[in-house]
Structures are given as structure tokens and as C-alpha cells.
């Protein structure tokens, strides 16, 4: 893997790295971890949103979608980037956003509850999700990139 990162992604990585906490944690998935990424500290800041949206724009550039959705806990600041005027309805094509994806359970529940058709799933950080997701999955950063 090349050490070059596009400027927005590199700056986003540096910002997310400031949110890494060490200790004993129980994740939303129920898993235990010695590392926790608390994106709530930065995810609603203008700098995070500018960097995240810059990277996201490149990821979804060729996707056809109507709106953005995300789980109700954790990614809340991320879901406010949806297009105006789109009513959430069955069959709406959605980009699914998650802050930190571990097992994928929150994303799957979000998709099921919304009734929307996922076009792509994007997480800020991937903790190593091993399940098959119902749409292409694109993590912006891996756990190893931000926790070193």
C-alpha cells in the first residue's frame, strides 16, 4: 500500500486519530475492545464536515442515489448531509453512512427499518467488518490507520 493519501483523507485521518481512546470498552456491538474511537468529539465540527464531505464526494461520484441515511446513534452528525426535498420512502436509493463500523449490525438495522435500497455503505473507520453487506462497502479509513 502506498503511503500517499489525498490531502483531505490524510487530514481526516489525523483528525480522527485524535479521537482514539485506550482502555477497556464495550462497543455498541457488545464486543470488548481496548481501543475506542469517539467521533462525537469532532464529527459535528466544520473541519470534520469539510474533510468528510470532500472524501465522500469522491467515493460516491458515480453512484446514483436519492439521499443519505445512517444509524440513529453514532453517525447522527453524518446524516444531515442528505439532499433537501427527498421523503424517506420504500425504494429510495440511499448512501448509508456510519461513523465506525464494527459488525455491521447498526447498518443492517438502519437499512431494514428505513425500507430504502442501499446503493453504497460508507464508514469513516472500519474496525474489520467481516459480514457480507447488502451494497458495496467503502471504508474511508481502517482501524490500523488511525490507532497507531
N, C-alpha and C positions, 0 to 999 in steps of 0.2 A: 504494500500500500504506500502510495506517495505521501510525503509529509506536507505537501502543499494543500492548503484549504482555501477556498474562495474567501475573500475578506469578511463578508457578512457571517459566513458559517464559522470562521475562526474566532471572530469577536463574540458570536453567540456561545461558542464552546467556552471561551474564557469567562463569560458572564455566568453561564450555568455552573461552571466549576466552583464558583464562589458559594453555591448553594449546597454543596456536598457536606454532609454531616456524618461523623463517625460515632459509633456507639452500638447499642442494642435496640433494634427497631422491629416492630411488627408492621408489615406493609398492608395496604388495603386488601391484597390478595390473601392475607393470612400467613404469608411466608415470613420467616425471620431473616433479618439481614443486619450486617454490621455497618452498612452504608445506606444513607437515606439522602435523596435529592429533594430539597424543599423549594420547589419552583415558585411557591406562593410568595416568596420574598421578592422575586423580580418579575414575575410573569405579567403584572399589570403596569410595569414601568414603561415609559415611552421608548427607552433604548431597547428593551427586550422586544417590544412590539415591532419596532422598525426592523430590527435584525431578523426576527422570526418571519415577518411578512416578506422580507426580501428573499429569504431562503425558500419559503413556502411557494412564492410566485414561480420560482424556477422549477420546483418539484411538480406543480400542477399545471404547468404551462400548456400542455397538450391534452389535458383531461377535459371532458365535457361534464359539467356539474351545475347544480342549481343553488346549492347552499353549503354551509359548513355546519357540522354538528360535533358534539363531544359529550363525554360523560359529565354528569352534573357535579361531581366532586373532583377537584384537582385541575381539570382543564378549563374551568369556567372562564377565566380571562381570555382564553384562546378562542372560544366560540363566538365572541362578539364581532368577529370579522366577517360574518355572513352577509350576503347581498340583501339589500332592502327589498321589501315587497314580496318576498318568497314565503308563502304559507307552508308550514311543515305538514305534508300530507303523504299518504301512501304513494310509493313510487317515485318520490322526489329523489333526484340523484344528488348524493352528498359526499363531500370530502369529510372523513371522520378524523377529528383531531384529539390527541391525547398528550398529556404532558410527559409522563413517564410510563412506559408500557412494560409490564412485568409478565402477566399471564395472558392478557388479552380479555379477561372476563368483563371488565368495565366496558370495553369497546363493544363486545358482543351483546351485552345487555342494552347498551345505548342504541345499537342498530335495531335490535328486536323491538324495543319499546317505541322507537320513532316510526317504524314501518317504512323507513326510507331505504333506497337502494344505494349501498356503499360503492363509490367509484374508486376510492383510494383511502387508505388509512395512513396517517402521518403522526409520528410521535416525535417529541423534542428529544427524548432519550429512550433508548431501547435497553432494557435490563436483560435481554436474552429470551424474548418470547419464542416459545417453541411450538405453539399451536398453529394450525392452518387457519388463517383469517379469510373472510369471505370477499376480500378485494386485495389488490396489490398493496403491500405494506412497505412504506418508505420511512425508516427512522432517520432523523437528521443527525443525531449523534449516538454513539454507543456508550455504554456504561464505562468501558475502559478508557474512552477518550476524555471523560470528564472527572473520573475518580482517581487519576494518577497524580 
